Amino acid sequence: MIISIILTQQLMAQSYKQIHADAFVVDSHNDILSKTTDYGYILDRDLKGKTHTDLARLKEGGVDVQIFSVFCDGEEKYPFKLANRQMDSLDAVLNRNPDKIVKVANSSELYSVVKQNKIAAMFGIEGGHMIEDDLDKLTSLYKRGARYMTLTWVNSNSWATSSNDEAFNKELKHKGLTELGKQVVRRMNELGMLVDISHVGEQTFWDVISTTTKPVIASHSDVYALCQHNRNLKDEQIRAIAKNGGVIQVNFYSGFLDNNYFKNKEAFLKKHAEDIDSLIKAGMEKSKIEDYLYIRYRNEVEHMRASFSAVIDNIEYIIKLVGVDYVGLGSDFDGIESAPQGLDDVTRYPQISMALVDRGYNPQEITKILGGNFLRVLKANETK
């Protein structure tokens, strides 16, 4: 009996590892470029203990395709300039490591690069404010390698409203897409640039669905029915994305996976209020303080992390609601201060494959979840 159990465990280990190795593993949202510009980190150096991501660890985790988020908040004075600066930082890494990672323009190039055992890289613009209301700047970012744009971040812009503002801002003058917003969506469709509805408000979401002629993505979003956060997608939105032929890339952020996370986080920050005041007086930027505290008090925040199973539960919920063709992975690594237990960094992606095997999914289904579904949508958006 014991020997049988051991043999079964060995076969399962071989199975999930082989499935993971054979699949095109795609992560549609990683924020490491913000860390490289904010902290001076260099992606092709060892960043263990500092970040979720570096080049060597991406390879260790079996990541074949990485979409690197280009991000700034709504307070940035020159968002388009910063977007190009972040793109420059990745281009420098690519130039130093042509044998390891290559920027690709389309699915054909992507398949070719991955088959050469290299990582295929693309950009995703996180926040439509980065085009500064200028369709020519949208085109410019596309030409530099941006293959999706998240229409809003937490902040709204002049042509689209965010989930945060639609939920909490009582002074909004309008909700949804303006005429310029619809022009942005149409231009993205023309370019072959994926329209990303993560972060957008519900009215913006429905305006996008009625405007786009191509499948959309949620590059890093979770399920509202499992965690009631305004950033998460409700069942009718999930069904609409599936009907549109799009894909929902599941986010790893504890705050979108566990209803208790923000209550625990508030208590943690209150406990360390004196630390926060001292750091502010010392000149540390507010955006960096949480990262600092989470690293300094690593043992304290461990219990706040969402369970690993919550990630798989989100994947499974979407599958049960609309089918296995409409879900993938959009980690949000290095854009989040808390990842689930067991998903400490980008080396841990194989654990997802193992969990999916444990839950009874077959190799074809797992291959779709790991990246096949995203690649289908990418190809469907490409201009002929």
N, C-alpha and C positions, 0 to 999 in steps of 0.2 A: 504493500500500500504506500509506504513512504517513498520507495523507489519510483512508483508511478507518479506520485505528486511532484517529485523532483524533476522527472523527465518532462512532465506537462509544463512546469514552470520554465524549463530550459527551452522547450519548443516555442512557448509564447514569447520569450525574450528574443529568440532568433527571428520570430515572425514580425514583431513590431519594429525591430531594428532594420530588417530588410525592407519592410513597407516604407519606413521613413527614408531610408537610403535611396529607394527607387523613385519616390515621389518628387515632384517639383514643389519644394516647400517655400511658400510665399508668406512674408510678413508685410502687410500693407501700411504699417504705420510705426515708425521708430523715430524718436526725437533726439537722437544722439548729436545731431548737428547743432542744436541749441546749446548742448553742453560744450561742444568744441569752441563755439564762439563766446559763450559766457564765462567759461572756466579756463580756456586755453588748452583743453585736452586734445590729444592727437589720436585719431581713430586707429591708426596702424601701430600703436604702442599698447603695451599691457596696461589696461585700465581696471583690472580687478580691484574690488573694494571701493572704487570711485563711481563707476557707472554700471549699467546693465549690459553694456555693449562695447566691444572692440572688434577689430577685423578678425583676429584669430578666433575669438569666441563665436562669432557668427558662423565660421566654418565648422567649428566643433559642434555646434548645434544643428548642423545639417541645413542651414538656411541657403537656399538657392537664389532666391529673388528677394531683395530688400528695397522697399520704398522708403526713402529717407524724407522725413517731414521737414519742411522749411517753414519756420514759425517765428512770429513775434506777436506780442499782445497788442491790444488796441491803443495803447498809449505811445507806441513808437512813432516818432515824428517822420521818419523816412523808411517806411516798411518795404518798399520796392528795393531800395538800396541794400537794406539788411538781407532781404531774400537772396539777392545776388552774392552778397558776402558769404552767406552760408553755403550757397552752391559752389562758390570758389573753394571753400574749405574741403568739400568732398572731392572736387576736381583735382585738388593737389594730392589727395590720397590715391586717387585713381591713377594719376600720372606716375606715382612712385611704385605702384603695385599692379602693373598691367597683367601680370601672371596670376593674380588672385581675384581681382574685381574689375568689372568693366561696365560703363554706362551704356544702356541700350535704349533704342528709340522705339522699338516695336516688338511684337511677339516673336517675329521671325528671328531677329537679332538675339532676343532673350533665350530662345531655345538653343541657338547655336553656342552662345556663351556658356550656358549651364552644361551642355554636353561636353564642353572643354574643361569641366570641373572648376569653373570660375563662378563667382557670385555676380549675378546680373543686378545692376543698380538703376533705380529711377528716383525722381523727386516727386513729392506730393506737397502742394502748397496748402498750409493749414491756416485758412482765414482769407476771405475774399478782399479784405481791406488792403492786402499786400499788392493788389494791382492798381490801387489808388484811382478807382473809377475810370480806368483807361483800358480799352480793349486792346490797344497796341501793346501795352505792358503784359497783358494776359498772353498774347501771342509770343512776346519775347521770352516769357518764362517757359512756355511750351517748347520753344526752339532750344532752350537750354536743358531740356530733359524732364520738365514737369509733366507727368502723365495723369494727374488728377488735381483738382482744387476743391478743398472743403469750403463751401460757400461762405460760412461764417465761422468765427471761433466763439468764445463766450460773449464777446462784443458783437453787436450788429454792425453793419456798414450802411452806406446810404441806399443800398439797393436790395438788401436781404436782412431779415431779422433772425436773431439767434434763439435757441431754446431757452437760454437764461433770461433774455429780455422779454420774450413772449410770456414766460411764466411769472416774472417778478417786476418788470419795469412798467409801472402804470402811466408813465409819461410818453410811451411810444406813440409816434404820430401815425404810424401805419404798421401793419403786420403782413409778412409775406414778401414776395418779389415785386419790385417796381417794374416799370417798363424796361429800365436799364438792366435790372436783374434778369429779366427774360432774354434780353439781348446777350447777356453774359452766358446763359445756359445754351442758347442757340449757337453762339460762337464756339463754345467748348465742344458741342456736338460736331460742328464743322471741322474743327482741328483734330478731333479724335482724342480729346482730353476728357477723362472720366469726371462726371459730376458727382461730388461727394456730399452726402446729406448728413453726415455726422455733425453734431453741434447746431444744426438749424432748428428753428422753431417749427411747430406743427403746420402753421399756415404756409411758411416757406416750403416745407416738405411737399404739401399738396400742390402748391403752385409749380414746383419743380416737376412733379409727376405728370401734371397736365401740359407741361411745356416741352420737356425733353423728348427727343426722337431716338435716344439711345439708352441702353441699360445703365442704371446708376449704381453707385456703391455707397455703403456706409463703411468708411475705412477703419473705424474704431468705435464700435457701439455695442451695447448690450440690450437685454430684454427687460422692459418695464414690468412685466408681470412677475418677474423674479426679484427685482430690486426697483423700488419706486422712486427713481431719480429722473428729473426732467430731461436728462441727456439720453435716457434709454428709449428704445423704440417700443411703441404699443403694438398690439397684435394686428390692428388694421394697417399699420405702417409696414409691418413685416410682410403681410399678405400683398400689399401694393408693390413692394420691392420685388417680390417673387413674380407677380404678374407682369411687371416691367422687364423681367429677365435679369435683374441685378443680383447683388450679393451683399450679405451682411458679414463684416469681418469683426469677430468677437474681441472685445477690449479686455485687457487683463487688470484694469485698475480696481483695487479693492473697493473704492467708493461707489463703483457702478455694479459691483457684484454682491455686496453685503449691506443690508439695510442698517446695520449697527455701526458701520465704519465711521461716519461723520460725527456721531455722538461720541465715540471713543476718541476720535481725533481732537474734537473740541476740548475734551477733558485733558488730554495730553498737552495741548498748547496752553491751556489755563495753568496747568501744573508748572510749566516752564516759562511763565510770563516774565519772570526776572531775567532769565537767559535771553529772551527775545528783546527786552528793553536794552539790555547790555549790548547785544549784537547790533541793534539799530544805532545806538549811540557811538558804537565803534565804526560805523559807516558801512556795514554789510547791507547789500540790497535786499529788500523784503522778499524778492522772488527766490533768493538763495537761502533764506533762513530755515525754511522747512527742511530742505535737503540736509543742511548742516545738523539740525536737531535729530533727524531720523537716523543719521549715521552715528552721531555722538551717543544717542540713547537707543542703540540698536536692539538691545534686549527688551527694553520697555515696549517698543512698538511691534515686537514680534507677534504678540497675541491679537493685535488689531488687524492683521492681514486676513483677507478673505481665504476661504478654504480652496484648495486646488480643485476640488470637485465642482465648485461654483462655475468655473470656466467650462467644464465639460457639460454641466447642467444647462448652461446657456446655449451651447452648440446643439445639444439634444433637444432643447425646447423648440428651437427654430426648425430643426429637422422634422419633429413631430407635427409642427404647425403647417409647414409649407413644403417639406421635402429636403433631401440631402444636397440638392443642386444649388442652394442659395446661402451657404454659410462658409466662412473661412476664418483666418486669423489676422487680427490687427492689434498687436500687443500693446502699443503705446509705451513700450519700454523707453526709459530715460525721459519720458514726459510725465511720469507718475512717481509719487513718493512712496507708494506702497503697492507691491505686486503680491499675488496670492502665494500662500505657502507652497513650496515645491517648485515655484517658478521664479527662482532667484535672479536669473539672467538669461541671456539668449542661448546658453548651452543646454537649456532644459526643455527645448521643444520636443525631443524624443519622448518625454514623459506624456505628452498629449497623445502621441501615436499609441503608446502603451495603454493609456486609459481608454482610448477608443476601441482597441482590440479587446480589452477587458469587458467592455459594454456590448460586445457582440457585433461591431461593425466590420464589414469585410474589406479587403484591400482596395477594391475599386471605390467604395464609399469614403474610406480614409484618404485616399489619394485626391478625391474631389475636395474634401475639407481642408487638407493641408495646402492646397494651392490651385488645384484644377478648376475650381469654380471661379476664382479670381481671374485666372488666365483666359477662361471663356469670355468673361465680361470685357477684359482688356482687348481681346481680338475683335469682339463685336463692336467696340467703339472706334476701331481703327478705320481711317478713310481708305476707300478702295483705290 
